[in-house]
């Protein structure tokens, strides 16, 4: 009896609120997420004002926030939400690939940035990672940032610049991990690509964040693009 009780309490339910103005998208997200045994959509809203009230009432673990909301947009809503509940996790969702919106979203405090055409299974993994404090950036978002920010022409992946090496002293393996990180890959995916353990991949990521003086993977990805490291 006691063993069964332990097993039931080990899997913590992830409570989710969806803020999305398009009803069909909300329904699709709710169905996709609720199909996972460890997830429960506890509230949803079509606008930011109502969404913030629902979030305050429901106290979810994570919020899926559309960026293109009517009235108060998702970027403003995420900033307000982080002010009110700094520990809450947020996944920013958008159907747009506008560079201005993407760059604005990167400073909004979200833990992950996804396009709405993301595979449902991948979205579930992103939600789980975000709840655990792992930041994730969609590869398409990474490319938009890459194309919008200036960098030196002909900058190789492993930079030959003495200044760059001195400023960010990453090892060759860490540069390789950084490339996958900018591509939006999780620790598990990086481990598979490099044929190492997930623990080793995580250790490389932690080392990269420390050496680059950033707090999370998103900041590392943006800084890598700005510095011309990828």
KEKE-714912 format. One record per residue: x, y, z of N, C-alpha, C, CB in turn. Coordinates in pm, whole numbers, plus 50000, padded with zeros to 5 digits. Each point is the difference from the previous one (the first is absolute). Last residue first. Glycine has a CB too. Example, Ala and Ser with C-alpha at 12.3 -4.5 7.8 and 13.67 -1.06 7.14 Angstrom:
! KEKE-714912
{{51285; 49775; 50708}; {50082; 50119; 50006}; {49923; 50109; 50073}; {50118; 49937; 49785}}
{{49911; 49491; 50208}; {49911; 50119; 50000}; {50090; 50120; 50000}; {49811; 49883; 50125}}
END
This chain:
! KEKE-714912
{{52850; 53188; 46616}; {49934; 49896; 49921}; {49957; 50057; 49867}; {49921; 49884; 50208}}
{{50308; 50384; 50110}; {50058; 49871; 50033}; {49940; 49885; 49922}; {50044; 50088; 50224}}
{{49894; 50426; 49811}; {50047; 49933; 49879}; {50064; 49866; 50026}; {50033; 50221; 49902}}
{{49743; 50106; 50401}; {50146; 49995; 50001}; {50055; 49929; 49875}; {49994; 49999; 50250}}
{{49534; 50039; 49818}; {50055; 50137; 50003}; {50152; 50000; 49987}; {49807; 50071; 50142}}
{{49970; 49514; 49899}; {49971; 50062; 49870}; {50063; 50138; 49993}; {49785; 49871; 49983}}
{{50238; 49904; 50423}; {50083; 49928; 49903}; {49984; 50061; 49861}; {49980; 49789; 50137}}
{{49746; 50365; 50213}; {50135; 50052; 50011}; {50093; 49934; 49898}; {49961; 50047; 50243}}
{{49597; 49794; 49788}; {50001; 50136; 49947}; {50141; 50058; 50002}; {49763; 50032; 50078}}
{{50175; 49545; 50116}; {49977; 49994; 49856}; {50008; 50139; 49937}; {49856; 49797; 50032}}
{{50167; 50167; 50438}; {50123; 49947; 49938}; {49987; 49998; 49848}; {50042; 49861; 50205}}
{{49582; 50258; 50049}; {50100; 50107; 50003}; {50130; 49954; 49935}; {49896; 50091; 50210}}
{{49775; 49584; 49838}; {49955; 50102; 49906}; {50101; 50114; 49993}; {49760; 49940; 50047}}
{{50302; 49715; 50271}; {50035; 49959; 49864}; {49959; 50104; 49896}; {49974; 49763; 50071}}
{{50124; 50413; 50430}; {49927; 49888; 49943}; {50040; 49977; 49855}; {49810; 50046; 50156}}
{{50395; 50287; 50139}; {49919; 49925; 50096}; {49932; 49878; 49943}; {49965; 50212; 50115}}
{{50535; 50038; 49767}; {49856; 50013; 49973}; {49924; 49908; 50094}; {50043; 50059; 49757}}
{{50459; 50003; 50136}; {49941; 50093; 50097}; {49854; 50030; 49969}; {50226; 50101; 50034}}
{{50107; 49589; 49758}; {49942; 50109; 49922}; {49934; 50105; 50087}; {49966; 49839; 49814}}
{{50227; 49769; 50378}; {50107; 50070; 49928}; {49948; 50120; 49920}; {50123; 49783; 49988}}
{{49565; 49937; 50242}; {50089; 50066; 50096}; {50107; 50082; 49928}; {49959; 49814; 50164}}
{{49748; 49922; 49580}; {49927; 50111; 50061}; {50089; 50078; 50095}; {49787; 49870; 49979}}
{{50390; 49736; 49833}; {49984; 50104; 49898}; {49931; 50123; 50060}; {49990; 49824; 49820}}
{{50043; 49790; 50446}; {50131; 50063; 49985}; {49994; 50116; 49901}; {50110; 49781; 50054}}
{{49508; 49952; 49997}; {50022; 50080; 50122}; {50133; 50075; 49993}; {49865; 49834; 50132}}
{{50038; 49860; 49523}; {49912; 50118; 49991}; {50022; 50091; 50120}; {49829; 49865; 49872}}
{{50397; 49723; 50126}; {50055; 50091; 49899}; {49918; 50128; 49990}; {50088; 49802; 49872}}
{{49750; 49856; 50405}; {50120; 50060; 50060}; {50065; 50099; 49903}; {50037; 49792; 50136}}
{{49599; 49951; 49713}; {49955; 50102; 50096}; {50119; 50072; 50062}; {49794; 49864; 50048}}
{{50295; 49769; 49675}; {49949; 50111; 49920}; {49956; 50114; 50090}; {49925; 49840; 49822}}
{{50206; 49762; 50388}; {50115; 50069; 49941}; {49956; 50121; 49917}; {50125; 49782; 49994}}
{{49540; 49942; 50186}; {50071; 50068; 50109}; {50119; 50079; 49946}; {49929; 49817; 50160}}
{{49832; 49901; 49552}; {49926; 50124; 50024}; {50068; 50081; 50110}; {49784; 49888; 49928}}
{{50531; 49788; 49789}; {49888; 49989; 50093}; {49929; 50135; 50014}; {50119; 49814; 50123}}
{{50122; 50076; 49413}; {50045; 50010; 50139}; {49876; 49983; 50089}; {50197; 50154; 49939}}
{{49858; 49904; 49554}; {50020; 49864; 50053}; {50067; 50008; 50138}; {50020; 49907; 49764}}
{{49812; 50456; 49943}; {50142; 49991; 50033}; {50039; 49862; 50055}; {49997; 50244; 50047}}
{{49548; 49857; 49826}; {50083; 50050; 49889}; {50148; 49975; 50026}; {49827; 50175; 49952}}
{{49860; 49725; 50390}; {49990; 49905; 49889}; {50089; 50040; 49885}; {49766; 49949; 50068}}
{{50201; 50347; 50298}; {50069; 49877; 50040}; {49999; 49896; 49888}; {49937; 50045; 50238}}
{{49813; 50348; 49708}; {50144; 50028; 49988}; {50080; 49875; 50034}; {49961; 50242; 50059}}
{{49578; 49739; 50007}; {50031; 50000; 49857}; {50148; 50026; 49975}; {49768; 50079; 49952}}
{{50074; 49945; 50491}; {49988; 49862; 49951}; {50038; 49991; 49853}; {49819; 49957; 50168}}
{{50158; 50468; 50036}; {50117; 49925; 50046}; {49998; 49857; 49949}; {50008; 50144; 50204}}
{{49730; 50188; 49488}; {49999; 49975; 50143}; {50127; 49925; 50039}; {49747; 49995; 50002}}
{{50195; 50354; 49567}; {49995; 49860; 50043}; {50008; 49988; 50151}; {50105; 49933; 49784}}
{{49912; 50462; 49891}; {49880; 49970; 50076}; {49989; 49858; 50051}; {49894; 50172; 49867}}
{{50465; 50083; 49889}; {49903; 49934; 49911}; {49874; 49956; 50073}; {50191; 49924; 49859}}
{{50176; 50260; 50375}; {49941; 50107; 49918}; {49896; 49943; 49904}; {50214; 50131; 50017}}
{{50030; 49562; 50234}; {49917; 50078; 50091}; {49929; 50112; 49923}; {50155; 49948; 50191}}
{{50168; 49789; 49591}; {49875; 49926; 50016}; {49903; 50077; 50089}; {50123; 49783; 49970}}
{{50302; 50401; 49977}; {49935; 49997; 49869}; {49865; 49930; 50009}; {50225; 50001; 49887}}
{{50056; 49995; 50490}; {49937; 50131; 49981}; {49925; 50005; 49866}; {50180; 50106; 50140}}
{{50089; 49520; 49959}; {49875; 49996; 50078}; {49923; 50130; 49979}; {50106; 49849; 50171}}
{{50317; 50135; 49642}; {49915; 49905; 49929}; {49863; 49991; 50068}; {50204; 49869; 49925}}
{{50129; 50383; 50281}; {49954; 50070; 49880}; {49904; 49911; 49921}; {50216; 50132; 49991}}
{{49997; 49674; 50373}; {49896; 50094; 50044}; {49947; 50084; 49884}; {50109; 50008; 50226}}
{{50254; 49698; 49698}; {49877; 49923; 50024}; {49886; 50093; 50042}; {50138; 49800; 50066}}
{{50288; 50389; 49884}; {49948; 49959; 49869}; {49869; 49922; 50016}; {50234; 49992; 49909}}
{{49864; 50347; 50479}; {50076; 49893; 49939}; {49938; 49965; 49865}; {50067; 49911; 50227}}
{{49904; 50589; 50000}; {49936; 49869; 49991}; {50094; 49898; 49937}; {49776; 50111; 49983}}
{{50246; 50398; 50206}; {50095; 49889; 49983}; {49934; 49862; 50001}; {50170; 50143; 50109}}
{{49729; 50393; 49800}; {49917; 49884; 50029}; {50084; 49874; 49977}; {49786; 50125; 49933}}
{{50437; 50289; 50046}; {49877; 50046; 50061}; {49910; 49883; 50041}; {50015; 50209; 49863}}
{{50389; 49712; 49904}; {50031; 50053; 50132}; {49872; 50037; 50073}; {50221; 50085; 49916}}
{{49747; 49769; 49639}; {50044; 49890; 50084}; {50028; 50046; 50142}; {50096; 49889; 49798}}
{{49796; 50434; 49877}; {49885; 49918; 50032}; {50038; 49887; 50095}; {49900; 50056; 49779}}
{{50444; 50217; 50058}; {49914; 50077; 50088}; {49880; 49918; 50044}; {50073; 50211; 49887}}
{{50223; 49619; 49792}; {50060; 49993; 50133}; {49912; 50072; 50101}; {50228; 49987; 49899}}
{{49600; 49780; 49638}; {50027; 50129; 50061}; {50054; 49982; 50141}; {49820; 50104; 49862}}
{{50012; 49561; 49820}; {50145; 50012; 50011}; {50040; 50129; 50070}; {50024; 49865; 49794}}
{{49505; 49812; 50236}; {50061; 50128; 49965}; {50151; 49996; 50021}; {49789; 50116; 50061}}
{{49840; 49522; 49814}; {50102; 50007; 50103}; {50087; 50121; 49969}; {49999; 49746; 50037}}
{{49667; 50236; 49672}; {49932; 49950; 50120}; {50095; 49997; 50118}; {49848; 49865; 49857}}
{{50254; 50500; 49774}; {49986; 49855; 50004}; {49933; 49957; 50129}; {50203; 49976; 49858}}
{{49758; 50491; 49852}; {50035; 49949; 50131}; {49980; 49849; 50004}; {49936; 50219; 50105}}
{{49990; 50118; 49525}; {50093; 49888; 49993}; {50041; 49946; 50135}; {50080; 50095; 49792}}
{{49734; 50381; 50233}; {49991; 49917; 49880}; {50105; 49890; 50007}; {49913; 50195; 49866}}
{{49866; 50028; 50577}; {50109; 50015; 49906}; {49985; 49906; 49883}; {50147; 50070; 50186}}
{{49410; 50099; 50054}; {50120; 49930; 50045}; {50105; 50010; 49891}; {49864; 49841; 50145}}
{{49598; 50353; 50022}; {50125; 50010; 49923}; {50110; 49914; 50060}; {49935; 50231; 49933}}
{{49522; 49665; 50086}; {50105; 50067; 50075}; {50130; 50000; 49921}; {49891; 49933; 50214}}
{{49703; 49858; 49624}; {49968; 50140; 50030}; {50112; 50075; 50070}; {49765; 49931; 50014}}
{{50225; 49591; 49858}; {49992; 50081; 49879}; {49982; 50148; 50028}; {49906; 49803; 49886}}
{{50105; 49878; 50473}; {50127; 49992; 49926}; {50000; 50093; 49880}; {50025; 49764; 50075}}
{{49578; 50178; 50170}; {50095; 50081; 50075}; {50133; 50006; 49925}; {49887; 49938; 50217}}
{{49793; 49783; 49604}; {49956; 50139; 49985}; {50096; 50094; 50073}; {49761; 49923; 49981}}
{{50306; 49615; 50066}; {50040; 50045; 49866}; {49960; 50145; 49977}; {49977; 49766; 49916}}
{{49887; 50023; 50485}; {50145; 50018; 49998}; {50048; 50056; 49866}; {50023; 49811; 50164}}
{{49529; 50063; 49879}; {50025; 50124; 50072}; {50149; 50031; 50000}; {49798; 49961; 50144}}
{{50073; 49631; 49681}; {49958; 50106; 49909}; {50024; 50136; 50063}; {49827; 49849; 49898}}
{{50250; 49762; 50364}; {50105; 50022; 49898}; {49964; 50110; 49902}; {50061; 49761; 50022}}
{{49745; 50247; 50479}; {49970; 49933; 49875}; {50111; 50029; 49898}; {49752; 50015; 50047}}
{{50325; 49976; 50486}; {49970; 50095; 49895}; {49983; 49926; 49868}; {50128; 50181; 50120}}
{{49883; 49748; 50464}; {50005; 49942; 49865}; {49961; 50106; 49898}; {49946; 49770; 50091}}
{{50211; 50125; 50480}; {49951; 50090; 49896}; {50018; 49936; 49862}; {50054; 50200; 50144}}
{{49881; 49593; 50376}; {50082; 49996; 49878}; {49938; 50089; 49894}; {50076; 49765; 50053}}
{{49745; 50126; 50395}; {50092; 50113; 49996}; {50092; 50001; 49879}; {49990; 50000; 50242}}
{{49630; 49702; 49884}; {50123; 49963; 50072}; {50104; 50111; 49996}; {49954; 49761; 49947}}
{{49643; 50286; 49815}; {49961; 49986; 50140}; {50121; 49968; 50087}; {49771; 49923; 49929}}
{{50289; 50086; 49605}; {49981; 50136; 50053}; {49963; 49995; 50148}; {49928; 50079; 49773}}
{{50105; 49512; 49989}; {50131; 50061; 50021}; {49987; 50137; 50064}; {50089; 49874; 49803}}
{{49514; 49906; 50073}; {50066; 49929; 50111}; {50135; 50064; 50032}; {49883; 49787; 49934}}
{{49889; 50377; 49692}; {49928; 50037; 50122}; {50068; 49934; 50121}; {49783; 50024; 49871}}
{{50374; 49856; 49706}; {50040; 50137; 50032}; {49935; 50045; 50130}; {50026; 50052; 49755}}
{{49845; 49533; 50069}; {50136; 49994; 50054}; {50050; 50138; 50041}; {50046; 49800; 49856}}
{{49540; 50174; 49928}; {49990; 49939; 50133}; {50137; 49991; 50067}; {49800; 49869; 49923}}
{{50183; 50276; 49632}; {49947; 50102; 50090}; {49989; 49946; 50142}; {49874; 50104; 49809}}
{{50244; 49598; 49851}; {50112; 50088; 50032}; {49955; 50109; 50097}; {50102; 49954; 49775}}
{{49573; 49759; 50059}; {50087; 49927; 50091}; {50120; 50084; 50042}; {49928; 49786; 49894}}
{{49769; 50393; 49782}; {49940; 49988; 50134}; {50088; 49928; 50100}; {49781; 50001; 49889}}
{{50425; 50284; 49700}; {49942; 49867; 50018}; {49946; 49987; 50142}; {50159; 49903; 49828}}
{{49868; 50582; 49940}; {50086; 49903; 50068}; {49926; 49867; 50015}; {50119; 50187; 50123}}
{{49734; 50251; 49687}; {49997; 49875; 49924}; {50092; 49894; 50060}; {49947; 50133; 49795}}
{{50007; 50320; 50376}; {49881; 49920; 50027}; {49991; 49871; 49919}; {49887; 50211; 50054}}
{{50576; 50021; 50123}; {49902; 50030; 49897}; {49883; 49903; 50019}; {50179; 50085; 49837}}
{{50153; 50072; 50573}; {49961; 49900; 49902}; {49909; 50059; 49893}; {50020; 49825; 50176}}
{{50325; 50257; 50287}; {49943; 50074; 49887}; {49972; 49902; 49888}; {50124; 50212; 50064}}
{{49979; 49816; 50519}; {50010; 49931; 49872}; {49927; 50080; 49894}; {50016; 49776; 50115}}
{{50026; 50386; 50325}; {50096; 49891; 50015}; {50019; 49921; 49872}; {49938; 49986; 50238}}
{{49929; 50563; 49854}; {49947; 49865; 49975}; {50112; 49896; 50014}; {49824; 50095; 49846}}
{{50200; 50406; 50189}; {50007; 49914; 50118}; {49944; 49860; 49981}; {49985; 50204; 50130}}
{{50092; 50191; 49559}; {49874; 50005; 50075}; {50000; 49911; 50123}; {49887; 50050; 49788}}
{{50433; 50038; 49829}; {50026; 50075; 50122}; {49878; 50003; 50092}; {50165; 50138; 49874}}
{{49833; 49642; 49700}; {50120; 49949; 50064}; {50031; 50072; 50131}; {50087; 49939; 49776}}
{{49560; 50195; 49922}; {49964; 49886; 50086}; {50120; 49948; 50078}; {49820; 49940; 49838}}
{{50235; 50398; 49835}; {49932; 50055; 50117}; {49968; 49888; 50099}; {49903; 50185; 49860}}
{{50279; 49693; 49728}; {50101; 50068; 50082}; {49938; 50059; 50126}; {50131; 50050; 49793}}
{{49578; 49749; 49892}; {50089; 49900; 50060}; {50101; 50066; 50093}; {49972; 49855; 49798}}
{{49745; 50418; 49946}; {49925; 49933; 50106}; {50088; 49899; 50072}; {49789; 50031; 49871}}
{{50387; 50189; 49754}; {49980; 50096; 50108}; {49932; 49934; 50119}; {49987; 50186; 49833}}
{{50073; 49565; 49761}; {50123; 50017; 50078}; {49978; 50091; 50120}; {50133; 49964; 49793}}
{{49493; 49719; 49981}; {50048; 50136; 49988}; {50117; 50023; 50095}; {49771; 50079; 49933}}
{{49931; 49527; 49956}; {50146; 49993; 49998}; {50058; 50140; 49979}; {49991; 49764; 49910}}
{{49519; 49992; 50301}; {50070; 50096; 49915}; {50150; 49975; 50003}; {49820; 50169; 50040}}
{{49837; 49623; 50223}; {49985; 49945; 49865}; {50076; 50087; 49902}; {49775; 49903; 50058}}
{{50301; 49995; 50498}; {49966; 50093; 49894}; {49985; 49927; 49868}; {50120; 50183; 50120}}
{{49966; 49777; 50470}; {49955; 49938; 49876}; {49968; 50105; 49895}; {49908; 49807; 50130}}
{{50376; 50103; 50373}; {49947; 50098; 49905}; {49968; 49930; 49869}; {50133; 50186; 50108}}
{{49901; 49649; 50421}; {50035; 49961; 49864}; {49935; 50102; 49906}; {50020; 49750; 50061}}
{{50124; 50248; 50498}; {49920; 50046; 49885}; {50056; 49944; 49871}; {49940; 50211; 50124}}
{{50056; 49746; 50471}; {50063; 49967; 49871}; {49905; 50038; 49887}; {50131; 49811; 50107}}
{{49941; 50394; 50422}; {49915; 49925; 49909}; {50071; 49978; 49867}; {49796; 50096; 50110}}
{{50366; 50163; 50279}; {50042; 49860; 49988}; {49917; 49919; 49900}; {50076; 50015; 50235}}
{{49845; 50460; 49883}; {50132; 49983; 49937}; {50043; 49856; 49978}; {50059; 50212; 50104}}
{{49483; 50072; 49950}; {50038; 49864; 50039}; {50135; 49965; 49936}; {49756; 49931; 50023}}
{{50080; 50513; 49933}; {49908; 49952; 50103}; {50043; 49865; 50056}; {49816; 50126; 49889}}
{{50426; 50069; 49754}; {50008; 50094; 50112}; {49916; 49950; 50117}; {50036; 50191; 49840}}
{{49950; 49575; 49755}; {50128; 49976; 50067}; {50020; 50095; 50118}; {50094; 49921; 49783}}
{{49526; 50138; 49944}; {49990; 49873; 50071}; {50127; 49971; 50078}; {49844; 49916; 49825}}
{{50143; 50457; 49887}; {49918; 50023; 50119}; {49993; 49874; 50086}; {49866; 50171; 49874}}
{{50353; 49790; 49715}; {50077; 50086; 50089}; {49924; 50028; 50129}; {50111; 50104; 49800}}
{{49670; 49656; 49861}; {50105; 49920; 50061}; {50084; 50081; 50096}; {50005; 49858; 49797}}
{{49662; 50361; 49948}; {49940; 49913; 50101}; {50106; 49917; 50071}; {49790; 49991; 49865}}
{{50336; 50281; 49769}; {49965; 50081; 50116}; {49947; 49914; 50113}; {49950; 50193; 49849}}
{{50127; 49587; 49752}; {50128; 50046; 50054}; {49977; 50085; 50124}; {50101; 49994; 49770}}
{{49526; 49851; 49973}; {50062; 49898; 50084}; {50130; 50042; 50063}; {49893; 49836; 49857}}
{{49742; 50544; 50025}; {50059; 49886; 49929}; {50072; 49906; 50096}; {50025; 50144; 49796}}
{{49534; 50189; 50259}; {50134; 49978; 50055}; {50062; 49878; 49933}; {49933; 50102; 50222}}
{{49703; 50008; 49494}; {50013; 50085; 50118}; {50142; 49991; 50054}; {49757; 49968; 50055}}
{{50142; 49608; 49677}; {49937; 50131; 49981}; {50009; 50083; 50128}; {49843; 49901; 49829}}
{{50535; 49722; 50034}; {49868; 50015; 50062}; {49941; 50138; 49970}; {50067; 49839; 50182}}
{{50363; 49872; 49681}; {49915; 50090; 49923}; {49859; 50014; 50054}; {50134; 49940; 49805}}
{{50207; 49769; 50389}; {50058; 50134; 49993}; {49905; 50100; 49934}; {50227; 49896; 49989}}
{{49657; 49653; 50318}; {50009; 50045; 49861}; {50057; 50141; 49999}; {49803; 49854; 49931}}
{{50265; 49761; 50455}; {49955; 50135; 49969}; {50021; 50033; 49853}; {50052; 50069; 50236}}
{{49925; 49528; 50176}; {50026; 50010; 49856}; {49938; 50130; 49953}; {50004; 49745; 49967}}
{{50174; 50089; 50543}; {49903; 50068; 49915}; {50046; 49994; 49856}; {49935; 50153; 50189}}
{{50144; 49566; 50325}; {50052; 50055; 49876}; {49887; 50062; 49917}; {50186; 49830; 50001}}
{{49750; 49990; 50438}; {50146; 49985; 49996}; {50058; 50073; 49880}; {49982; 49779; 50116}}
{{49551; 50394; 50117}; {50056; 49889; 49922}; {50151; 49992; 50014}; {49811; 50023; 49838}}
{{49777; 50235; 50394}; {50137; 49972; 50041}; {50061; 49881; 49923}; {49943; 50091; 50227}}
{{49599; 50144; 49771}; {50028; 49856; 49986}; {50139; 49959; 50048}; {49846; 50001; 49808}}
{{49995; 50464; 50200}; {49904; 49917; 50071}; {50040; 49852; 50001}; {49823; 50165; 49937}}
{{50432; 50158; 49821}; {50008; 50035; 50143}; {49910; 49910; 50083}; {50052; 50238; 49939}}
{{49926; 49721; 49594}; {50128; 49949; 50050}; {50014; 50027; 50149}; {50104; 50037; 49775}}
{{49526; 50142; 50001}; {49987; 49855; 50013}; {50127; 49939; 50058}; {49842; 49997; 49804}}
{{50160; 50463; 50097}; {49911; 49972; 50114}; {49985; 49850; 50024}; {49878; 50213; 49952}}
{{50364; 49930; 49672}; {50075; 50032; 50122}; {49917; 49973; 50124}; {50130; 50173; 49874}}
{{49658; 49780; 49705}; {50100; 49897; 50023}; {50079; 50021; 50128}; {50016; 49971; 49756}}
{{49678; 50353; 50085}; {49930; 49888; 50061}; {50099; 49890; 50035}; {49791; 50056; 49871}}
{{50395; 50299; 49900}; {49945; 50049; 50126}; {49930; 49888; 50076}; {49973; 50229; 49900}}
{{50200; 49687; 49656}; {50101; 50008; 50105}; {49942; 50041; 50135}; {50165; 50056; 49825}}
{{49543; 49662; 49805}; {50069; 50129; 50006}; {50089; 50008; 50123}; {49810; 50109; 49876}}
{{49917; 49509; 50011}; {50021; 50053; 49865}; {50067; 50136; 50000}; {49802; 49872; 49928}}
{{50218; 49671; 50424}; {49944; 50132; 49976}; {50031; 50045; 49859}; {50022; 50057; 50243}}
{{49983; 49493; 50156}; {50035; 50056; 49871}; {49928; 50132; 49979}; {50039; 49770; 49907}}
{{50107; 49790; 50479}; {49934; 50125; 49964}; {50043; 50048; 49864}; {49984; 50059; 50240}}
{{50165; 49531; 49965}; {49906; 50040; 50106}; {49929; 50131; 49970}; {50146; 49881; 50162}}
{{50127; 49677; 49604}; {49968; 50139; 49969}; {49889; 50044; 50096}; {50067; 49974; 49751}}
{{50311; 49627; 50299}; {49860; 50035; 50019}; {49981; 50149; 49971}; {49971; 49815; 50173}}
{{50411; 49720; 49805}; {49962; 50138; 49972}; {49851; 50023; 50014}; {50194; 50016; 49847}}
{{50069; 49561; 50176}; {50058; 50087; 50102}; {49961; 50147; 49981}; {50190; 49840; 50019}}
{{49676; 49797; 49682}; {49952; 49968; 50134}; {50049; 50097; 50106}; {49992; 49764; 49931}}
{{49910; 50353; 49547}; {50114; 49954; 50080}; {49952; 49980; 50145}; {50168; 50122; 49848}}
{{49547; 50058; 49824}; {50021; 49860; 49962}; {50119; 49940; 50074}; {49901; 50047; 49775}}
{{49971; 50418; 50253}; {49926; 49913; 50091}; {50013; 49852; 49965}; {49841; 50187; 50035}}
{{50357; 50144; 49682}; {50067; 49997; 50130}; {49930; 49906; 50097}; {50077; 50234; 49962}}
{{49736; 49832; 49605}; {50135; 49944; 49986}; {50068; 49986; 50135}; {50017; 50102; 49772}}
{{49558; 50108; 50206}; {49990; 49857; 49972}; {50138; 49935; 49994}; {49789; 50042; 49876}}
{{50191; 50428; 50176}; {49946; 49933; 50117}; {49996; 49849; 49980}; {49863; 50204; 50051}}
{{50266; 50067; 49584}; {50104; 49997; 50104}; {49951; 49924; 50123}; {50090; 50219; 49916}}
{{49599; 49851; 49737}; {50107; 49909; 49958}; {50109; 49986; 50104}; {49951; 50062; 49766}}
{{49704; 50252; 50305}; {49948; 49864; 50012}; {50108; 49899; 49963}; {49768; 50082; 49946}}
{{50335; 50370; 49995}; {49988; 49967; 50143}; {49955; 49857; 50019}; {49947; 50239; 50050}}
{{50059; 49932; 49514}; {50136; 49973; 50048}; {49998; 49963; 50147}; {50092; 50160; 49831}}
{{49507; 49971; 49973}; {50040; 49870; 49946}; {50140; 49963; 50047}; {49855; 50039; 49800}}
{{49971; 50392; 50317}; {49937; 49889; 50070}; {50046; 49865; 49952}; {49805; 50145; 50035}}
{{50463; 50326; 49981}; {49935; 49920; 49897}; {49946; 49871; 50063}; {50153; 50098; 49822}}
{{50100; 50226; 50434}; {49874; 50060; 49955}; {49925; 49917; 49897}; {50101; 50218; 50046}}
{{50229; 49663; 50394}; {50004; 49996; 49853}; {49865; 50050; 49947}; {50166; 49804; 50000}}
{{50107; 50017; 50461}; {49947; 50132; 49964}; {50020; 50015; 49849}; {50051; 50102; 50231}}
{{49944; 49479; 50171}; {50023; 50041; 49861}; {49936; 50137; 49976}; {50006; 49758; 49925}}
{{50193; 49921; 50516}; {49901; 50096; 49953}; {50039; 50043; 49859}; {49951; 50081; 50238}}
{{50168; 49471; 50120}; {50026; 50089; 49886}; {49884; 50096; 49977}; {50142; 49822; 49897}}
{{50125; 49791; 50460}; {49880; 50081; 49982}; {50029; 50112; 49900}; {49922; 49947; 50237}}
{{50285; 49544; 49886}; {50037; 50133; 49953}; {49872; 50077; 49968}; {50221; 49915; 49906}}
{{49887; 49656; 50446}; {49921; 50051; 49889}; {50043; 50142; 49965}; {49808; 49854; 50069}}
{{50496; 49746; 50153}; {49930; 50124; 50031}; {49927; 50049; 49876}; {50171; 50059; 50176}}
{{50021; 49456; 50010}; {49975; 50074; 49877}; {49915; 50122; 50030}; {50016; 49789; 49865}}
{{50095; 49918; 50491}; {50126; 50033; 49936}; {49979; 50089; 49877}; {50095; 49784; 50083}}
{{49560; 50011; 50198}; {50041; 50135; 50036}; {50129; 50044; 49932}; {49888; 49967; 50217}}
{{49919; 49595; 49725}; {49902; 50097; 49955}; {50045; 50143; 50027}; {49822; 49831; 50039}}
{{50438; 49798; 50116}; {50003; 50007; 49854}; {49905; 50108; 49948}; {50059; 49755; 49992}}
{{49945; 50144; 50470}; {50121; 50072; 49960}; {50003; 50019; 49849}; {50123; 49906; 50197}}
{{49537; 49828; 49981}; {49979; 50141; 50036}; {50118; 50085; 49957}; {49860; 49929; 50194}}
{{50165; 49604; 49760}; {49911; 50059; 49901}; {49976; 50148; 50026}; {49892; 49778; 49972}}
{{50357; 49976; 50345}; {50076; 50013; 49876}; {49915; 50068; 49893}; {50133; 49795; 50058}}
{{49671; 50090; 50357}; {50084; 50119; 50012}; {50080; 50025; 49872}; {50014; 49961; 50247}}
{{49718; 49648; 49784}; {49917; 50120; 50000}; {50086; 50126; 50000}; {49820; 49874; 50121}}
END
